[in-house]
Every structure is written in structure tokens, then in C-alpha cells.
């Protein structure tokens, strides 16, 4: 499993306390309060989606995540073929 081709999901993408400028990519009504990369990993594991957790990576658009909430999850792009979307 080579995660170099996987796409990244940072917790900031789903954080309801972040603004769009800080990196939130979904609507506030669907976002959650301060998710962690472990939360994302647990959710993907419960859906049986192949992923790799990288707890020491930070989101470059939001410098506070380098210290406060580091980490990201890389997801296998084959999951898009099975009907899931990035959103």
C-alpha cells in the first residue's frame, strides 16, 4: 500500500470552529467541533475504507493546527470508485 497516491483529509476540513479561509471545506451544519485525525481514522475504519493516519503532519493553511490539532488522514482513491465522494 503506497500512500503517496492517496488524497489527504485534514481535521480542519471538517472543523465547525474554523472559517473557510482557515480551511473548512464543508458547511457548518455538517461540520463537527474540533475533530482530530484519530476521530477521522476511527470513522474511516468503521466504514472499512483503506487509509493511513499521519499524526505528525500539519495543515499549511492554518498554522494553529501545527501545535493545537496536528495530523491528517490519507485515503485510498479507490474509495471514489465505490460511490463515496471527497465531500
Order of alpha helices (4+ residues) and beta strands (2+ residues): beta-alpha-beta-beta
